[in-house]
Amino acid sequence: MVSEERKADMRRMVAIADDLSGAAETAAALMALGVGSPVERSGPLVEIVLVPADASELGVDLAAHDLCVFDSDGRTASIAEAQRRLRRLLQGAASASAQQLVVFLKVDSLLRGHLANDLAVMIDRGPVVLALALPKLGRTTSGGVVMVNGVPLHEADLWNGEGREAPHSIEAAIAPLPTGTVGIALVRGDPLELDREIAALASRGAVAICDAATTEDLDRIAHATVRLDRAQPVGSSAFGYAVRKALLPADAAAVSPPSPHLEVGARDDVHGREGVGSQRSPGPVLVVVGTASAQGRAQLKALSDSGVPTITVRADELLAGSADSAAVGAALLAGPVAVTVDSTRVEGAAPAAVALALATFVTPVAGGIPLVLTGGATARSVLDSLGVRRLEPITEIEQGAVLSRTDQGSLVVTRPGAFGGVGSLRLILDHLAHLNDDAAPAPQREVSP
């Protein structure tokens, strides 16, 4: 534990993510490092706040918070709107009382979203240190290039839903911002040299793009970041974890809190067999797959092959409002059901519009039952349609697949579309089947300062 005297000297941290699945992923990472928080709270250790479209309605001061993750929902917004929301959130961290507050910006480790524009907002506040590696998923950076299991991002099949080719480098993705690459030799070398290099880039207003391949690399970058005056850490959830850890005093225990909400039988078996565990039915669960990634489609097929009914809805019918969810509601009476959109593109339809139409389609049957939502835009649209404003993360079932309780008391699993193995959706359902929901406490509805 940390003494009260040490708590007074601790720096605090909040996070901002540009989509909901990334916010949940970050919150799950921070849960393990909540011990010794300098802010007293009676509510959840970490909470996710779904920022409304009009961020001025949020009514909170970031300077009064610690270990809170704000989903700006900026990825599917226009560039101007995404920047407006981010600036509005950051206004709450500009006061003198926020000097001990570190704002971490969680961005997509595969370079999707308005990355350059988000960084332009952050660099107005101070030097930006960017670390995108996510070692647990084989995502590393080398020579300023994002690598996925050793393959450059632009050669991997992970941008097929974007309608354009992936950037060949991080520098290209954030152009025209000035940049400098901090190579792996510097990251793993003398900490003073690393500090000097990052400070030199900061002095000329350049984004420090840091190579990393391991969690230890991210730890070194995080320590250099918190030593730099006014530094703005930006990157993957793994980097957010490293930054939070670097802010803790040496005597703070970094121990994952227990999960009294869960009663899991054969959990090791579920994790050890690529999601093909006991396959007990968790009762009615609505699985909504909005991602267009090949990975998500493969997971959906595996789920269907395991016996879960899959209902595919035409995108044009969704957009026209003519699709009827009665068949989904009827199927839910017998157990889990998966819903997805056909892969046909509708001329002139933005992915955000399709996600919103999909949410409208499932809303009549989604209330009060557990949900599994893949893809950040899909997850946010569905929860918005249900009036959910806050989530309390409970546990991370697998990397990025986060089980949370909504402020309405229901359960939801959110997960990025490009995460997980082929059996990932089956694994999530098996996990839900083993939950002892009666043991879960009532949800906390307030963000505690």
Long-range contacts (C-beta under 8 A, 24 or more apart in sequence): 1-35, 1-36, 1-251, 1-252, 1-253, 2-35, 2-36, 2-248, 2-249, 2-251, 2-252, 3-251, 6-36, 6-249, 6-251, 6-252, 7-36, 7-37, 7-38, 8-38, 9-249, 10-36, 10-37, 10-38, 10-100, 10-247, 10-248, 10-249, 11-100, 11-101, 11-102, 11-226, 11-247, 12-37, 12-38, 12-39, 12-65, 12-66, 12-67, 12-100, 12-101, 12-102, 12-247, 13-66, 13-67, 13-101, 13-102, 13-103, 13-104, 13-243, 13-244, 13-247, 14-62, 14-65, 14-66, 14-67, 14-68, 14-69, 14-70, 14-93, 14-101, 14-102, 14-103, 14-104, 15-68, 15-69, 15-70, 15-103, 15-104, 15-105, 15-106, 15-240, 16-69, 16-70, 16-72, 16-86, 16-89, 16-90, 16-103, 16-104, 16-105, 16-106, 17-69, 17-70, 17-71, 17-72, 17-105, 17-106, 17-107, 18-71, 18-72, 18-73, 18-74, 18-75, 18-82, 18-106, 18-107, 18-108, 18-113, 18-114, 18-118, 19-71, 19-73, 19-74, 19-75, 19-76, 19-108, 19-113, 19-376, 19-377, 19-379, 19-380, 20-48, 20-50, 20-71, 20-73, 20-376, 20-379, 20-380, 20-383, 20-414, 21-373, 21-374, 21-375, 21-376, 21-379, 21-400, 21-402, 21-414, 21-415, 21-416, 21-417, 22-71, 22-106, 22-107, 22-108, 22-237, 22-376, 22-416, 23-48, 23-69, 23-70, 23-71, 23-106, 24-48, 24-69, 24-391, 24-393, 24-400, 24-402, 24-404, 24-414, 25-106, 25-237, 25-396, 25-399, 25-400, 25-402, 25-416, 26-69, 26-104, 26-106, 26-237, 26-240, 27-69, 27-391, 27-393, 27-402, 28-237, 28-393, 28-395, 28-396, 28-402, 29-237, 29-238, 29-240, 29-241, 29-244, 30-67, 30-69, 30-240, 30-241, 30-244, 31-256, 31-257, 31-393, 31-396, 32-241, 32-254, 32-255, 32-256, 32-257, 33-241, 33-244, 33-245, 33-248, 33-254, 34-67, 34-257, 35-248, 35-252, 35-253, 35-254, 35-255, 35-257, 36-248, 36-249, 36-252, 36-253, 37-66, 37-67, 38-66, 39-64, 39-65, 39-66, 39-67, 39-448, 39-449, 40-448, 41-448, 41-449, 42-448, 43-444, 43-446, 43-447, 43-448, 44-392, 44-393, 44-444, 44-448, 45-257, 46-392, 46-393, 47-390, 47-391, 47-392, 47-444, 47-447, 48-390, 48-391, 48-392, 48-393, 48-404, 49-389, 49-390, 49-447, 50-380, 50-383, 50-384, 50-388, 50-389, 50-390, 50-391, 51-85, 51-89, 52-389, 55-84, 55-85, 55-88, 55-89, 56-88, 58-88, 58-89, 60-92, 60-447, 61-92, 61-95, 62-89, 62-90, 62-92, 62-93, 62-98, 62-101, 62-103, 63-92, 63-93, 63-95, 63-97, 63-98, 63-101, 64-97, 64-449, 65-447, 65-449, 66-101, 67-244, 68-447, 69-106, 71-380, 73-380, 74-113, 74-114, 74-118, 75-108, 75-112, 75-113, 75-114, 75-376, 75-377, 76-350, 76-351, 76-352, 76-355, 76-377, 76-380, 77-352, 79-114, 79-117, 82-114, 82-117, 82-118, 83-114, 83-117, 83-118, 83-120, 83-121, 86-118, 86-121, 86-122, 87-121, 90-121, 90-125, 94-125, 102-226, 102-233, 102-243, 102-247, 103-232, 104-233, 104-234, 104-239, 104-240, 104-243, 104-244, 105-232, 105-233, 105-234, 105-235, 106-234, 106-235, 106-236, 106-237, 106-240, 107-132, 107-234, 107-235, 107-236, 109-133, 109-134, 109-137, 109-139, 109-146, 109-235, 109-236, 110-139, 110-146, 110-148, 110-153, 110-158, 110-159, 110-166, 110-418, 111-146, 111-153, 111-166, 111-167, 111-170, 111-173, 112-159, 112-162, 115-173, 115-174, 116-173, 116-174, 116-175, 116-176, 116-177, 118-234, 119-174, 119-177, 119-207, 119-234, 120-177, 122-232, 122-234, 123-177, 123-205, 123-207, 123-232, 125-230, 125-232, 126-202, 126-229, 126-230, 126-231, 126-232, 127-198, 127-199, 127-201, 127-202, 127-208, 127-228, 127-230, 127-231, 127-232, 128-207, 128-208, 128-231, 128-232, 128-234, 129-198, 129-207, 129-208, 129-210, 129-221, 129-224, 129-225, 129-228, 129-231, 129-232, 129-233, 129-234, 129-235, 130-170, 130-174, 130-207, 130-208, 130-209, 130-210, 130-234, 130-235, 131-210, 131-212, 131-218, 131-221, 131-222, 131-233, 131-234, 131-235, 131-236, 131-239, 131-242, 132-170, 132-235, 132-236, 132-239, 133-211, 133-212, 133-213, 133-217, 133-218, 133-235, 133-236, 133-238, 133-239, 134-236, 134-237, 134-238, 135-212, 135-213, 135-214, 135-215, 135-218, 135-238, 136-238, 136-399, 137-399, 137-400, 137-419, 139-236, 140-211, 140-212, 140-213, 141-170, 141-209, 141-210, 141-211, 141-212, 141-213, 142-184, 142-211, 142-213, 143-181, 143-183, 143-211, 144-169, 144-170, 144-171, 144-179, 144-181, 144-209, 144-211, 145-169, 145-170, 146-170, 157-294, 158-293, 158-295, 158-418, 160-292, 160-293, 160-294, 161-291, 161-292, 161-293, 161-351, 161-417, 170-209, 171-209, 174-207, 177-206, 177-207, 178-204, 178-205, 178-206, 178-207, 179-206, 179-207, 179-208, 179-209, 180-206, 180-207, 180-208, 180-209, 181-209, 181-210, 181-211, 182-208, 182-209, 182-210, 182-211, 182-221, 183-211, 184-211, 184-212, 184-213, 184-217, 187-211, 187-212, 187-217, 187-220, 187-221, 188-217, 188-220, 191-220, 191-223, 191-224, 194-220, 194-221, 194-224, 195-224, 195-227, 195-228, 198-224, 198-225, 198-228, 198-231, 199-228, 202-228, 202-231, 212-239, 215-242, 218-242, 219-245, 219-246, 222-246, 237-400, 259-394, 259-395, 260-439, 260-441, 261-394, 261-395, 261-405, 261-435, 261-436, 261-439, 261-440, 261-441, 262-394, 262-395, 262-434, 262-435, 262-436, 262-439, 263-434, 263-435, 263-436, 263-439, 264-431, 264-434, 264-435, 265-434, 266-434, 267-431, 267-434, 270-427, 270-430, 270-431, 270-434, 271-398, 271-427, 273-423, 274-421, 274-422, 274-423, 274-427, 275-302, 275-421, 275-422, 275-423, 275-424, 275-425, 275-426, 275-427, 275-428, 275-430, 276-306, 276-423, 276-426, 276-427, 277-426, 277-427, 277-430, 278-430, 278-433, 278-434, 279-306, 279-307, 279-426, 279-429, 279-430, 279-433, 280-430, 280-433, 280-434, 281-335, 281-336, 281-433, 282-335, 282-336, 282-370, 282-429, 282-430, 282-432, 282-433, 282-435, 283-335, 283-336, 283-369, 283-370, 284-332, 284-333, 284-335, 284-336, 284-337, 284-369, 284-370, 285-335, 285-336, 285-337, 285-369, 285-370, 285-371, 285-372, 285-429, 285-432, 286-328, 286-332, 286-336, 286-337, 286-339, 286-362, 286-365, 286-366, 286-369, 286-370, 286-371, 286-372, 287-336, 287-337, 287-338, 287-339, 287-371, 287-372, 287-374, 287-425, 287-429, 288-338, 288-339, 288-340, 288-358, 288-362, 288-366, 288-371, 288-372, 288-373, 288-374, 288-378, 288-379, 288-382, 289-338, 289-339, 289-340, 289-374, 289-375, 289-378, 289-417, 289-425, 290-340, 290-341, 290-354, 290-355, 290-358, 290-373, 290-374, 290-375, 290-377, 290-378, 290-379, 290-381, 290-417, 291-374, 291-375, 291-378, 291-416, 291-417, 291-418, 292-343, 292-351, 292-417, 293-417, 293-418, 295-417, 295-418, 295-419, 295-420, 296-374, 296-375, 296-417, 296-418, 297-343, 298-422, 299-374, 299-420, 299-421, 299-422, 299-423, 299-424, 299-425, 300-338, 300-340, 300-425, 302-422, 302-423, 302-425, 302-426, 303-338, 303-425, 303-426, 303-429, 304-338, 306-426, 308-335, 308-336, 308-337, 308-338, 308-426, 308-429, 309-336, 309-337, 309-338, 310-337, 310-338, 310-339, 310-340, 311-337, 311-338, 311-339, 311-340, 312-339, 312-340, 312-341, 312-342, 313-339, 313-340, 313-341, 313-342, 313-358, 313-361, 314-341, 314-342, 314-344, 315-341, 315-342, 315-344, 315-345, 315-346, 315-349, 315-354, 315-357, 316-344, 316-346, 318-354, 318-357, 318-358, 318-360, 318-361, 319-346, 319-349, 319-353, 319-354, 319-357, 321-357, 321-360, 323-361, 325-361, 325-362, 325-364, 325-365, 328-362, 328-365, 329-364, 329-365, 332-365, 332-369, 336-429, 338-425, 351-377, 352-377, 352-381, 355-380, 355-381, 356-381, 358-382, 359-384, 359-385, 360-385, 367-410, 368-410, 369-410, 370-410, 370-411, 370-412, 370-413, 370-432, 371-410, 371-411, 371-412, 371-413, 372-412, 372-413, 372-415, 372-425, 372-428, 372-429, 372-432, 373-412, 373-413, 373-414, 373-415, 374-414, 374-415, 374-416, 374-417, 374-425, 375-416, 375-417, 376-414, 376-416, 376-417, 378-417, 379-412, 379-414, 383-412, 388-412, 390-445, 390-447, 392-443, 392-444, 394-440, 397-427, 397-428, 397-431, 398-424, 398-427, 398-428, 401-427, 401-428, 403-431, 403-432, 405-440, 405-443, 406-443, 407-443, 407-445, 408-443, 409-442, 409-443, 411-435, 411-437
